[in-house]
Amino acid sequence: MITMEKSYEYLSGKTKVQVVDELGRKSEFSSSVWVYVLKIDIFNKKTILYIYFDGEVVTHTKLVKVSEI
C-alpha cells in the first residue's frame, strides 16, 4: 500500500522489479519515468509520485501535488 507519510528517496538505486515489488503496478509509465497517482482528494487535487530511471535503476523521485482546472 502506498502512503503519503513515506519518503520515496529510499527507492533510489532500486531496480524496476524491486519498485513493482514495493509499490505494485504503475499507473502510467515510459521507459525512463514511471508515474504513480498516490491520492486524489475531494477537490480533485492529486498527489503524484514520479520515479526516474537510468536504464533499470531508479535515479531519483519527485512528489508533486496537482490541482485540476
LUMTI-58102 format. One line per 10 residues: number of its first residue (from 1); their letters; for each residue x, y, z of N, C-alpha, C. Coordinates in pm, 1 decimal, padded with zeros to 6 digits. Layout:
# LUMTI-58102
NUM	A	X:Y:Z:X:Y:Z:X:Y:Z ~ ...
This chain:
# LUMTI-58102
1	MITMEKSYEY	00083.9:-00119.4:00000.0:00000.0:00000.0:00000.0:00087.7:00124.8:00000.0 ~ 00055.6:00221.5:-00080.8:00130.6:00345.3:-00089.0:00070.5:00444.2:00009.8 ~ 00154.9:00504.5:00092.5:00106.4:00605.0:00187.2:00184.5:00733.6:00169.0 ~ 00121.2:00845.5:00200.3:00183.2:00975.8:00182.7:00290.0:01005.3:00287.1 ~ 00285.8:00937.7:00400.3:00380.3:00966.2:00506.1:00522.1:00921.1:00471.2 ~ 00533.6:00834.3:00374.9:00664.3:00780.9:00337.8:00746.4:00881.8:00260.0 ~ 00875.9:00873.8:00275.6:00968.7:00941.1:00185.9:01005.7:00837.9:00080.3 ~ 01006.3:00877.8:-00042.5:01030.4:00782.2:-00150.7:01174.0:00781.5:-00200.2 ~ 01260.6:00859.0:-00137.7:01401.7:00859.1:-00177.5:01468.0:00723.8:-00152.7 ~ 01409.7:00642.4:-00064.2:01465.1:00508.9:-00039.6:01462.0:00422.3:-00165.6
11	LSGKTKVQVV	01383.6:00462.8:-00265.6:01377.3:00386.8:-00390.4:01500.9:00406.6:-00477.6 ~ 01577.3:00512.4:-00453.1:01698.4:00538.2:-00532.8:01790.6:00416.7:-00527.1 ~ 01836.8:00375.3:-00645.8:01925.9:00260.4:-00654.3:01854.1:00128.0:-00673.5 ~ 01721.9:00125.5:-00658.4:01646.8:00001.2:-00676.8:01615.2:-00019.4:-00824.5 ~ 01589.3:-00143.5:-00860.7:01554.2:-00177.7:-00998.4:01404.3:-00163.9:-01019.3 ~ 01362.2:-00168.2:-01145.7:01219.4:-00160.4:-01178.1:01142.3:-00275.1:-01113.1 ~ 01199.6:-00394.0:-01112.4:01134.5:-00509.8:-01049.7:01116.0:-00485.1:-00899.8 ~ 01216.7:-00430.2:-00834.5:01206.8:-00401.0:-00691.5:01101.5:-00293.7:-00663.2 ~ 01090.0:-00194.3:-00751.4:00988.3:-00090.0:-00734.2:00848.9:-00150.7:-00744.4 ~ 00826.2:-00237.2:-00842.0:00696.3:-00303.7:-00855.6:00667.8:-00388.2:-00732.4
21	DELGRKSEFS	00768.4:-00456.4:-00678.1:00750.1:-00534.5:-00555.6:00709.4:-00445.9:-00438.2 ~ 00766.5:-00325.3:-00430.1:00738.8:-00231.1:-00321.1:00604.1:-00161.4:-00335.9 ~ 00575.3:-00110.6:-00457.6:00461.0:-00021.4:-00477.7:00347.9:-00080.7:-00560.3 ~ 00370.3:-00194.1:-00622.2:00269.0:-00251.1:-00710.2:00285.4:-00199.0:-00851.8 ~ 00189.5:-00230.0:-00934.8:00194.7:-00187.6:-01075.1:00183.0:-00037.0:-01086.4 ~ 00248.0:00017.4:-01186.5:00247.6:00162.9:-01206.2:00121.0:00209.2:-01275.4 ~ 00087.2:00336.6:-01254.5:-00030.5:00395.2:-01319.3:-00000.4:00431.2:-01463.5 ~ 00106.2:00506.5:-01484.5:00148.6:00548.4:-01617.9:00300.1:00536.5:-01622.3 ~ 00353.1:00514.7:-01741.5:00497.5:00497.1:-01747.9:00552.0:00523.0:-01886.9 ~ 00679.4:00550.7:-01888.1:00760.7:00542.7:-02008.5:00879.0:00457.9:-01965.2
31	SSVWVYVLKI	00975.7:00439.8:-02048.9:01088.2:00357.0:-02007.5:01173.4:00425.3:-01901.1 ~ 01171.9:00559.9:-01898.6:01259.8:00630.1:-01804.2:01186.7:00700.7:-01691.0 ~ 01053.5:00714.4:-01700.5:00977.5:00779.4:-01593.7:00849.9:00699.8:-01567.5 ~ 00828.6:00664.2:-01440.6:00704.7:00599.0:-01400.2:00626.5:00696.6:-01314.8 ~ 00493.5:00691.3:-01325.3:00406.6:00783.2:-01252.6:00306.0:00703.1:-01171.1 ~ 00299.3:00732.3:-01041.6:00200.0:00673.1:-00953.3:00111.2:00785.0:-00899.7 ~ -00020.3:00772.3:-00915.4:-00113.4:00864.8:-00850.9:-00138.3:00809.1:-00711.6 ~ -00090.7:00881.5:-00610.7:-00097.0:00832.9:-00474.2:-00228.5:00866.3:-00405.9 ~ -00284.6:00984.0:-00439.9:-00403.6:01030.0:-00369.2:-00480.1:01127.9:-00457.5 ~ -00612.8:01121.2:-00450.2:-00699.5:01221.2:-00511.0:-00797.2:01263.1:-00402.4
41	DIFNKKTILY	-00795.8:01393.9:-00366.3:-00883.0:01438.6:-00258.2:-01019.7:01480.0:-00311.6 ~ -01106.0:01527.0:-00223.7:-01243.2:01559.1:-00262.7:-01251.6:01678.6:-00358.0 ~ -01145.9:01758.5:-00365.8:-01140.9:01871.4:-00457.7:-01067.3:01835.9:-00586.6 ~ -01043.7:01706.9:-00607.9:-00976.1:01652.2:-00724.9:-00828.7:01692.4:-00732.7 ~ -00769.0:01727.9:-00618.8:-00625.0:01755.8:-00613.8:-00553.1:01621.0:-00604.9 ~ -00455.7:01601.0:-00694.3:-00383.7:01474.1:-00699.7:-00244.9:01489.4:-00639.6 ~ -00203.2:01385.8:-00570.1:-00065.1:01375.3:-00524.8:-00001.7:01266.9:-00610.6 ~ 00104.3:01305.9:-00681.7:00164.7:01218.0:-00782.1:00311.0:01193.9:-00748.6 ~ 00352.1:01068.9:-00759.4:00491.6:01029.9:-00741.5:00551.5:01000.3:-00877.8 ~ 00657.7:01071.8:-00911.7:00734.1:01045.2:-01033.7:00860.8:00970.7:-00993.4
51	IYFDGEVVTH	00888.7:00861.8:-01062.6:01010.4:00783.8:-01037.8:01092.0:00784.7:-01166.5 ~ 01214.8:00834.1:-01157.1:01303.2:00849.2:-01273.5:01406.8:00737.4:-01275.0 ~ 01427.6:00680.4:-01393.1:01519.9:00568.7:-01409.7:01631.5:00603.4:-01506.8 ~ 01746.7:00543.6:-01482.5:01855.8:00538.7:-01579.2:01870.2:00391.6:-01612.3 ~ 01817.5:00351.3:-01726.7:01812.7:00208.7:-01759.5:01711.0:00140.1:-01670.1 ~ 01756.3:00047.6:-01588.6:01668.8:-00028.6:-01499.3:01673.9:00019.4:-01354.8 ~ 01751.5:00123.8:-01325.8:01776.9:00163.8:-01187.2:01719.6:00303.5:-01159.6 ~ 01655.0:00319.2:-01041.9:01598.5:00448.0:-01001.5:01711.2:00547.2:-00973.9 ~ 01700.9:00666.0:-01033.4:01798.2:00771.8:-01006.5:01746.5:00868.6:-00901.0 ~ 01616.2:00903.9:-00910.4:01556.5:00991.1:-00809.9:01404.5:00987.4:-00820.7
61	TKLVKVSEI	01338.6:01045.9:-00720.1:01193.3:01053.0:-00718.4:01150.3:01197.2:-00695.9 ~ 01024.1:01225.8:-00731.2:00969.5:01359.6:-00710.8:00822.3:01345.3:-00674.0 ~ 00779.8:01410.0:-00566.0:00641.9:01408.7:-00520.3:00579.7:01543.8:-00552.9 ~ 00464.9:01543.9:-00624.0:00402.9:01667.8:-00672.7:00253.8:01665.6:-00640.5 ~ 00200.3:01781.8:-00599.5:00056.1:01798.2:-00583.7:00004.4:01881.9:-00699.4 ~ -00100.3:01834.0:-00764.7:-00154.0:01897.9:-00884.3:-00301.5:01922.9:-00865.7 ~ -00346.6:02045.3:-00897.2:-00488.9:02078.1:-00896.4:-00542.3:02073.3:-01037.8 ~ -00656.2:02008.7:-01055.7:-00721.6:02005.8:-01186.2:-00790.6:02139.5:-01208.0 ~ -00789.8:02186.2:-01330.6:-00856.4:02313.8:-01362.3:-00988.1:02285.7:-01429.9
